[in-house]
Amino acid sequence: MKKEFRIKKNEEFQYAFKRGKSFANRQLVIYYVEKKDQQHFRIGLSVGKKIGNAVTRNRIKRYLRQSFQELESNIKYPYDIVIIARQSTKDMEYIEIKKSLTHLLYKERLLKKV
């Protein structure tokens, strides 16, 4: 994922947590905040140590990044989106994670009409 599409700084994560709206399903939690000065959306991923070892956490992040790349043309901008993975994601395959992410984005109206 390109650098301009990522949220890396702790202050940006905290801003999304404090000022943004949130929504969750059993697998993922999404926080999003509108940023009018941006030309595109940005994402931040958080997968805690309780979910598993480094291999498991990196696999989940890889699946989430790939899902965002496939959905990139359908995501509304200018939003900062933070995704937090829950415990149940450790046993999920790529297709299930993508379906869960799409569900969250659709419910919060962050996907364009296709």
N, CA, C and O atoms as a DFTB+ gen file, in Angstrom:
456 C
 N C O
     1  1       0.852      -1.178       0.000
     2  2       0.000       0.000       0.000
     3  2       0.897       1.240       0.000
     4  3       1.896       1.286       0.718
     5  1       0.547       2.220      -0.790
     6  2       1.355       3.427      -0.910
     7  2       1.384       4.207       0.397
     8  3       0.449       4.138       1.195
     9  1       2.474       4.954       0.608
    10  2       2.641       5.681       1.854
    11  2       1.537       6.699       2.098
    12  3       1.111       6.886       3.237
    13  1       1.070       7.357       1.044
    14  2       0.044       8.388       1.242
    15  2      -1.313       7.800       1.631
    16  3      -2.220       8.540       2.010
    17  1      -1.460       6.476       1.542
    18  2      -2.704       5.817       1.923
    19  2      -2.657       5.233       3.329
    20  3      -3.612       4.583       3.756
    21  1      -1.540       5.458       4.072
    22  2      -1.394       4.846       5.390
    23  2      -1.430       5.875       6.515
    24  3      -0.986       7.012       6.357
    25  1      -1.964       5.452       7.641
    26  2      -1.898       6.232       8.880
    27  2      -0.842       5.547       9.732
    28  3      -0.951       4.353      10.011
    29  1       0.183       6.289      10.149
    30  2       1.268       5.691      10.915
    31  2       1.438       6.331      12.292
    32  3       1.815       5.653      13.248
    33  1       1.163       7.622      12.397
    34  2       1.448       8.339      13.634
    35  2       0.384       8.088      14.692
    36  3      -0.807       7.996      14.392
    37  1       0.838       7.980      15.932
    38  2      -0.059       7.738      17.053
    39  2      -1.090       8.858      17.181
    40  3      -2.249       8.591      17.500
    41  1      -0.685      10.113      16.935
    42  2      -1.621      11.247      17.052
    43  2      -2.784      11.101      16.069
    44  3      -3.919      11.452      16.389
    45  1      -2.500      10.586      14.881
    46  2      -3.556      10.401      13.881
    47  2      -4.517       9.288      14.286
    48  3      -5.723       9.396      14.060
    49  1      -3.993       8.225      14.879
    50  2      -4.854       7.165      15.408
    51  2      -5.734       7.720      16.524
    52  3      -6.943       7.486      16.545
    53  1      -5.124       8.454      17.449
    54  2      -5.871       9.007      18.580
    55  2      -6.943       9.989      18.117
    56  3      -8.030      10.031      18.692
    57  1      -6.651      10.773      17.095
    58  2      -7.630      11.708      16.556
    59  2      -8.848      10.953      16.018
    60  3      -9.987      11.361      16.246
    61  1      -8.602       9.858      15.308
    62  2      -9.704       9.046      14.777
    63  2     -10.517       8.428      15.910
    64  3     -11.743       8.351      15.819
    65  1      -9.842       7.983      16.990
    66  2     -10.555       7.383      18.111
    67  2     -11.417       8.414      18.840
    68  3     -12.540       8.111      19.241
    69  1     -10.903       9.612      19.009
    70  2     -11.610      10.621      19.793
    71  2     -12.677      11.356      18.992
    72  3     -13.777      11.586      19.497
    73  1     -12.372      11.723      17.762
    74  2     -13.267      12.551      16.967
    75  2     -14.113      11.771      15.965
    76  3     -15.123      12.268      15.468
    77  1     -13.687      10.545      15.676
    78  2     -14.346       9.782      14.623
    79  2     -15.565       9.020      15.098
    80  3     -15.848       8.922      16.292
    81  1     -16.273       8.487      14.125
    82  2     -17.419       7.621      14.397
    83  2     -16.928       6.185      14.367
    84  3     -15.926       5.877      13.722
    85  1     -17.637       5.305      15.068
    86  2     -17.209       3.911      15.087
    87  2     -18.386       2.988      14.821
    88  3     -19.550       3.332      15.031
    89  1     -18.033       1.807      14.354
    90  2     -19.008       0.769      14.088
    91  2     -18.259      -0.553      14.176
    92  3     -17.063      -0.608      13.889
    93  1     -18.945      -1.607      14.567
    94  2     -18.259      -2.888      14.743
    95  2     -19.153      -4.046      14.348
    96  3     -20.380      -3.956      14.385
    97  1     -18.506      -5.129      13.970
    98  2     -19.169      -6.417      13.879
    99  2     -18.347      -7.384      14.726
   100  3     -17.490      -6.939      15.490
   101  1     -18.574      -8.666      14.617
   102  2     -17.889      -9.601      15.517
   103  2     -16.392      -9.714      15.250
   104  3     -15.633     -10.096      16.141
   105  1     -15.963      -9.388      14.042
   106  2     -14.568      -9.583      13.690
   107  2     -13.732      -8.300      13.716
   108  3     -12.557      -8.331      14.081
   109  1     -14.336      -7.174      13.329
   110  2     -13.578      -5.936      13.157
   111  2     -14.300      -4.752      13.780
   112  3     -15.523      -4.749      13.917
   113  1     -13.512      -3.744      14.156
   114  2     -14.047      -2.459      14.611
   115  2     -13.504      -1.412      13.653
   116  3     -12.325      -1.445      13.301
   117  1     -14.353      -0.483      13.228
   118  2     -13.918       0.562      12.318
   119  2     -14.147       1.926      12.966
   120  3     -15.212       2.191      13.524
   121  1     -13.148       2.769      12.886
   122  2     -13.265       4.179      13.267
   123  2     -12.975       4.978      12.016
   124  3     -12.034       4.667      11.285
   125  1     -13.770       6.003      11.760
   126  2     -13.507       6.823      10.583
   127  2     -13.826       8.279      10.889
   128  3     -14.745       8.591      11.647
   129  1     -13.049       9.150      10.287
   130  2     -13.217      10.585      10.456
   131  2     -12.966      11.242       9.097
   132  3     -12.050      10.858       8.371
   133  1     -13.777      12.218       8.771
   134  2     -13.631      12.914       7.490
   135  2     -12.504      13.934       7.585
   136  3     -12.396      14.666       8.569
   137  1     -11.664      13.974       6.550
   138  2     -10.557      14.929       6.457
   139  2     -10.705      15.683       5.140
   140  3     -10.341      15.165       4.084
   141  1     -11.227      16.881       5.196
   142  2     -11.549      17.631       3.978
   143  2     -10.316      18.050       3.171
   144  3     -10.419      18.292       1.969
   145  1      -9.145      18.138       3.828
   146  2      -7.951      18.595       3.130
   147  2      -7.217      17.493       2.368
   148  3      -6.178      17.763       1.764
   149  1      -7.722      16.263       2.376
   150  2      -7.092      15.139       1.692
   151  2      -7.742      14.877       0.345
   152  3      -8.914      15.186       0.127
   153  1      -6.955      14.300      -0.552
   154  2      -7.456      13.951      -1.883
   155  2      -7.808      12.462      -1.997
   156  3      -8.260      12.015      -3.051
   157  1      -7.603      11.695      -0.925
   158  2      -7.829      10.252      -0.956
   159  2      -8.091       9.769       0.465
   160  3      -7.963      10.537       1.419
   161  1      -8.453       8.509       0.605
   162  2      -8.651       7.941       1.939
   163  2      -7.309       7.434       2.456
   164  3      -6.386       7.192       1.679
   165  1      -7.209       7.274       3.773
   166  2      -6.035       6.664       4.403
   167  2      -6.517       5.617       5.392
   168  3      -7.584       5.759       5.989
   169  1      -5.724       4.561       5.562
   170  2      -6.104       3.524       6.515
   171  2      -4.998       3.292       7.537
   172  3      -3.810       3.459       7.259
   173  1      -5.435       2.903       8.722
   174  2      -4.532       2.472       9.778
   175  2      -5.033       1.135      10.290
   176  3      -6.237       0.936      10.457
   177  1      -4.118       0.229      10.534
   178  2      -4.490      -1.109      10.986
   179  2      -3.938      -1.352      12.374
   180  3      -2.803      -0.982      12.677
   181  1      -4.749      -1.977      13.220
   182  2      -4.319      -2.309      14.568
   183  2      -4.718      -3.751      14.861
   184  3      -5.895      -4.110      14.837
   185  1      -3.704      -4.566      15.139
   186  2      -3.934      -5.963      15.502
   187  2      -3.146      -6.203      16.782
   188  3      -1.916      -6.239      16.763
   189  1      -3.855      -6.365      17.891
   190  2      -3.218      -6.468      19.200
   191  2      -2.512      -7.784      19.449
   192  3      -2.742      -8.774      18.754
   193  1      -1.646      -7.781      20.454
   194  2      -0.864      -8.969      20.789
   195  2      -1.713     -10.113      21.323
   196  3      -1.293     -11.269      21.269
   197  1      -2.893      -9.811      21.834
   198  2      -3.770     -10.863      22.350
   199  2      -4.268     -11.786      21.235
   200  3      -4.678     -12.917      21.496
   201  1      -4.229     -11.306      20.015
   202  2      -4.765     -12.083      18.897
   203  2      -3.860     -13.252      18.533
   204  3      -4.349     -14.292      18.092
   205  1      -2.569     -13.103      18.707
   206  2      -1.680     -14.206      18.385
   207  2      -0.244     -13.748      18.263
   208  3       0.103     -12.624      18.626
   209  1       0.587     -14.642      17.744
   210  2       1.991     -14.293      17.584
   211  2       2.174     -13.376      16.364
   212  3       1.212     -13.051      15.668
   213  1       3.412     -12.970      16.123
   214  2       3.692     -12.000      15.056
   215  2       3.267     -12.517      13.684
   216  3       2.790     -11.747      12.850
   217  1       3.436     -13.793      13.451
   218  2       3.063     -14.383      12.167
   219  2       1.559     -14.230      11.936
   220  3       1.135     -13.843      10.847
   221  1       0.768     -14.527      12.938
   222  2      -0.691     -14.424      12.842
   223  2      -1.116     -12.970      12.646
   224  3      -1.952     -12.676      11.791
   225  1      -0.546     -12.067      13.431
   226  2      -0.909     -10.652      13.331
   227  2      -0.548     -10.084      11.961
   228  3      -1.331      -9.334      11.379
   229  1       0.619     -10.431      11.445
   230  2       1.026      -9.940      10.132
   231  2       0.163     -10.506       9.017
   232  3      -0.106      -9.823       8.028
   233  1      -0.272     -11.757       9.172
   234  2      -1.165     -12.357       8.166
   235  2      -2.479     -11.599       8.114
   236  3      -2.992     -11.318       7.030
   237  1      -3.026     -11.268       9.271
   238  2      -4.295     -10.526       9.327
   239  2      -4.121      -9.148       8.685
   240  3      -4.973      -8.711       7.911
   241  1      -3.023      -8.469       9.003
   242  2      -2.775      -7.145       8.401
   243  2      -2.604      -7.251       6.885
   244  3      -3.073      -6.389       6.142
   245  1      -1.939      -8.297       6.438
   246  2      -1.757      -8.503       4.998
   247  2      -3.109      -8.709       4.314
   248  3      -3.358      -8.153       3.244
   249  1      -3.983      -9.511       4.935
   250  2      -5.317      -9.738       4.380
   251  2      -6.120      -8.432       4.323
   252  3      -6.800      -8.161       3.334
   253  1      -6.038      -7.630       5.385
   254  2      -6.776      -6.360       5.409
   255  2      -6.259      -5.400       4.343
   256  3      -7.048      -4.754       3.654
   257  1      -4.926      -5.302       4.204
   258  2      -4.356      -4.418       3.175
   259  2      -4.783      -4.854       1.779
   260  3      -5.135      -4.021       0.945
   261  1      -4.752      -6.160       1.527
   262  2      -5.153      -6.676       0.220
   263  2      -6.632      -6.384      -0.045
   264  3      -7.007      -6.056      -1.170
   265  1      -7.460      -6.500       0.976
   266  2      -8.885      -6.199       0.824
   267  2      -9.085      -4.738       0.455
   268  3      -9.886      -4.419      -0.424
   269  1      -8.354      -3.845       1.130
   270  2      -8.460      -2.425       0.811
   271  2      -7.980      -2.141      -0.605
   272  3      -8.568      -1.305      -1.292
   273  1      -6.933      -2.812      -1.056
   274  2      -6.456      -2.589      -2.418
   275  2      -7.510      -2.998      -3.443
   276  3      -7.682      -2.324      -4.459
   277  1      -8.211      -4.089      -3.184
   278  2      -9.242      -4.533      -4.113
   279  2     -10.467      -3.624      -4.081
   280  3     -11.151      -3.471      -5.093
   281  1     -10.747      -3.021      -2.930
   282  2     -11.912      -2.149      -2.783
   283  2     -11.580      -0.676      -3.032
   284  3     -12.463       0.178      -2.954
   285  1     -10.319      -0.373      -3.330
   286  2      -9.832       1.001      -3.406
   287  2     -10.691       1.917      -4.273
   288  3     -10.982       3.042      -3.867
   289  1     -11.098       1.466      -5.445
   290  2     -11.860       2.319      -6.355
   291  2     -13.287       2.572      -5.870
   292  3     -13.947       3.492      -6.353
   293  1     -13.772       1.763      -4.917
   294  2     -15.144       1.912      -4.421
   295  2     -15.249       2.651      -3.098
   296  3     -16.357       2.944      -2.649
   297  1     -14.121       2.961      -2.460
   298  2     -14.152       3.608      -1.149
   299  2     -14.252       5.114      -1.318
   300  3     -13.522       5.721      -2.102
   301  1     -15.174       5.702      -0.566
   302  2     -15.335       7.152      -0.604
   303  2     -14.160       7.831       0.075
   304  3     -13.554       7.271       0.989
   305  1     -13.848       9.005      -0.359
   306  2     -12.797       9.792       0.272
   307  2     -13.338      11.184       0.485
   308  3     -14.352      11.516      -0.130
   309  1     -12.763      11.993       1.278
   310  2     -11.503      11.954       2.029
   311  2     -11.723      11.522       3.471
   312  3     -12.105      12.342       4.306
   313  1     -11.494      10.278       3.771
   314  2     -11.663       9.744       5.123
   315  2     -10.359       9.138       5.628
   316  3      -9.563       8.602       4.857
   317  1     -10.161       9.235       6.933
   318  2      -9.153       8.437       7.624
   319  2      -9.910       7.283       8.255
   320  3     -10.866       7.503       8.999
   321  1      -9.497       6.057       7.969
   322  2     -10.183       4.864       8.449
   323  2      -9.206       4.041       9.275
   324  3      -8.116       3.710       8.809
   325  1      -9.596       3.710      10.504
   326  2      -8.780       2.864      11.362
   327  2      -9.541       1.563      11.599
   328  3     -10.704       1.577      12.002
   329  1      -8.878       0.450      11.348
   330  2      -9.475      -0.875      11.519
   331  2      -8.777      -1.576      12.678
   332  3      -7.550      -1.658      12.716
   333  1      -9.564      -2.078      13.616
   334  2      -9.031      -2.857      14.734
   335  2      -9.566      -4.279      14.596
   336  3     -10.774      -4.501      14.510
   337  1      -8.645      -5.232      14.576
   338  2      -9.029      -6.638      14.452
   339  2      -9.368      -7.199      15.828
   340  3      -8.695      -6.907      16.816
   341  1     -10.410      -7.998      15.873
   342  2     -10.801      -8.665      17.113
   343  2     -10.282     -10.099      17.119
   344  3      -9.755     -10.589      16.121
   345  1     -10.441     -10.753      18.253
   346  2      -9.903     -12.098      18.485
   347  2     -10.341     -13.105      17.421
   348  3      -9.555     -13.970      17.035
   349  1     -11.566     -13.007      16.950
   350  2     -12.082     -14.026      16.026
   351  2     -11.422     -13.984      14.648
   352  3     -11.574     -14.927      13.871
   353  1     -10.694     -12.915      14.328
   354  2     -10.059     -12.842      13.007
   355  2      -8.891     -13.804      12.866
   356  3      -8.483     -14.109      11.745
   357  1      -8.345     -14.288      13.967
   358  2      -7.157     -15.144      13.867
   359  2      -7.435     -16.466      13.165
   360  3      -6.518     -17.081      12.621
   361  1      -8.680     -16.908      13.170
   362  2      -9.028     -18.173      12.529
   363  2      -9.677     -17.984      11.160
   364  3     -10.133     -18.953      10.554
   365  1      -9.723     -16.751      10.670
   366  2     -10.434     -16.466       9.426
   367  2      -9.503     -16.506       8.215
   368  3      -8.308     -16.225       8.316
   369  1     -10.077     -16.861       7.081
   370  2      -9.355     -16.824       5.810
   371  2      -9.558     -15.462       5.163
   372  3     -10.351     -14.646       5.634
   373  1      -8.829     -15.230       4.079
   374  2      -8.870     -13.942       3.391
   375  2     -10.282     -13.546       2.952
   376  3     -10.702     -12.409       3.164
   377  1     -11.000     -14.465       2.354
   378  2     -12.343     -14.167       1.834
   379  2     -13.272     -13.720       2.965
   380  3     -14.061     -12.793       2.786
   381  1     -13.182     -14.365       4.111
   382  2     -14.036     -14.013       5.254
   383  2     -13.689     -12.626       5.802
   384  3     -14.580     -11.855       6.158
   385  1     -12.406     -12.316       5.866
   386  2     -11.995     -10.992       6.347
   387  2     -12.454      -9.912       5.380
   388  3     -12.929      -8.858       5.802
   389  1     -12.315     -10.171       4.086
   390  2     -12.756      -9.188       3.086
   391  2     -14.269      -8.972       3.173
   392  3     -14.744      -7.840       3.077
   393  1     -15.013     -10.046       3.354
   394  2     -16.466      -9.942       3.470
   395  2     -16.859      -9.134       4.709
   396  3     -17.777      -8.315       4.651
   397  1     -16.175      -9.360       5.814
   398  2     -16.437      -8.628       7.047
   399  2     -16.113      -7.141       6.885
   400  3     -16.874      -6.285       7.336
   401  1     -14.992      -6.839       6.246
   402  2     -14.594      -5.453       6.003
   403  2     -15.582      -4.762       5.067
   404  3     -15.974      -3.621       5.312
   405  1     -15.976      -5.435       4.016
   406  2     -16.947      -4.870       3.072
   407  2     -18.267      -4.582       3.777
   408  3     -18.898      -3.557       3.520
   409  1     -18.683      -5.472       4.657
   410  2     -19.912      -5.282       5.420
   411  2     -19.830      -3.998       6.249
   412  3     -20.765      -3.197       6.245
   413  1     -18.725      -3.801       6.954
   414  2     -18.561      -2.592       7.775
   415  2     -18.578      -1.330       6.927
   416  3     -19.265      -0.365       7.261
   417  1     -17.829      -1.331       5.837
   418  2     -17.763      -0.149       4.976
   419  2     -19.128       0.158       4.357
   420  3     -19.517       1.320       4.238
   421  1     -19.846      -0.891       3.966
   422  2     -21.176      -0.703       3.383
   423  2     -22.155      -0.127       4.412
   424  3     -22.903       0.803       4.112
   425  1     -22.143      -0.686       5.622
   426  2     -23.064      -0.229       6.667
   427  2     -22.825       1.232       7.040
   428  3     -23.769       1.952       7.365
   429  1     -21.590       1.664       6.997
   430  2     -21.256       3.046       7.361
   431  2     -21.224       3.982       6.150
   432  3     -20.777       5.124       6.250
   433  1     -21.696       3.490       5.018
   434  2     -21.795       4.279       3.797
   435  2     -20.437       4.841       3.340
   436  3     -20.355       5.971       2.858
   437  1     -19.410       4.060       3.495
   438  2     -18.081       4.457       3.026
   439  2     -17.744       3.854       1.672
   440  3     -16.672       4.108       1.122
   441  1     -18.664       3.052       1.132
   442  2     -18.487       2.496      -0.202
   443  2     -19.380       3.247      -1.187
   444  3     -20.533       3.557      -0.888
   445  1     -18.831       3.532      -2.360
   446  2     -19.614       4.169      -3.416
   447  2     -20.610       3.175      -3.976
   448  3     -20.398       1.965      -3.903
   449  1     -21.682       3.679      -4.527
   450  2     -22.667       2.805      -5.189
   451  2     -22.038       2.242      -6.457
   452  3     -21.457       2.982      -7.252
   453  1     -22.154       0.947      -6.638
   454  2     -21.544       0.311      -7.811
   455  2     -22.563       0.185      -8.904
   456  3     -22.254      -0.324      -9.981
